[in-house]
Amino acid sequence: MPSTADSDFQRQLNGMLYSLMSWQQLADFWEKINHGDGWYLYAVGEALPQSSSGAAQVGNFIKEIDALLHRDHHESYCGIVYADDLERPSFVKIYDPNHLGSSCGSSGATPLPGWVMSLTPPTELKPKWALPANRKRWWQTLFGTTKNPS
């Protein structure tokens, strides 16, 4: 039987989320995230975080993921970041621009996001693909030599 945290995380992952469609909307959204709220930062396919990240790590993650999205998502719009609440978020899922598939799930299977920011401890998500080496290096560099952002 799953724990409450498991149920909450899965409910949030699969629940109603709102897309940040424009790059300006994304920039405004990042400013609404309280870095000190106790965010769990999770790269899908990497080890689960053992604890929430500190404010400095959250701020650095936002800066670096924003740069990655702008660099790798070659569109005039964002559309690959989703949140449960655009004013006071507690759950954010970010799709990897290099592994989008069909994020709307029209192919019958909704792809997993590349990264999740959650105030609820995450449960392991097992992608059906191997995490690219460049993404592993990016994540591990972002959080030092360990795989866990703790």
URVEN-V540615 format. One line per field, one symbol per residue. phi: phi as a letter, one per 30 degrees, with the letter a starting at -180 (. if undefined). A space follows every 50 residues. Layout:
# URVEN-V540615
phi=???
This chain:
# URVEN-V540615
phi=.ddededdddddecddbcdcdcddddeddedddddcdjdccbcdjcdddd adddedddddeddddddddddccdbdbdibcbbdadcbdbabcbddecbd hcddiddjbdddddbbcbdcedcdccdcbddeeddddedddecidcdcdc
